[in-house]
């Protein structure tokens, strides 16, 4: 889990599916999902404080970098 620019993000991994989720910190609602390609698992999650997330690649031994989606100005 990581907190960046007022957003809470969490990495999930179930069976062969994995995704990064933006979560509402007030009630736990999933606000956004970034699905990883089939067979690409992520574990752990950290932000560089800007536009990249870093997550473990499970048993692959890789560290994955995932670009955080841009936010539109309201």
N, C-alpha and C positions, 0 to 999 in steps of 0.2 A: 504494500500500500504506500502511496506517496501523495503529498499535498503540494500543489504548485499553482501559483496565481489564483488562489482562492478556490481551487478545484481539488476534489478528492478522487484519486484514481486507484483501481485495484486490479491485479492480474489474476485470472482464473485458469484452471486447467482441469478438465474432466474428461475422462476416457481419451479420445483422440482430438478433442476440441479444446481450443484455448482462445481467450479474448482478453482485452483490456477494457475495463468499464469505468466510466465517469459516474460517480455516485453522489446523490444528494446527501450531504452530511447531516441534515436535519432529520431525515426519515428513512434513509437507506435505499430510496428508489434509484433504479438504474436509469441514468439520463442519456447515456451514449454508450455504444459498443463498438469496439474495433476488433473484428474477427481476424485471427491469425490463419494463414493458409493451412489446409488439411495436413496433419502430421507434425505441425510446428507447435510445440508446447512452450509455454512461458511459465517461469516460476520466480517469485519475488519481483519487486518493481521499485525503481527509483527514478527520479527526474534529475536532469542537469540544471534545472531552474529556468530553462528557456524552452526549447522546442523538441527535446529528445527524451524519451523514456529508455531506460536500460533494464533489461530483465534477463534472468537466467534462462538457459535453454533446456532445463531438465537434464535427462541423462546424456544429452548430446555433448555436454561440457562447453557449450558455446555461450557467449554473452550476446544478446540481441539488442540492437538499437532500433527503436520504433519512433517515427516522427509523430509528435502530438498534433492533432487537428487544430487548424487556425480557428480562432473565435472571430465572429463578425461583431463589429461595434454596434451596440444597441442605441 
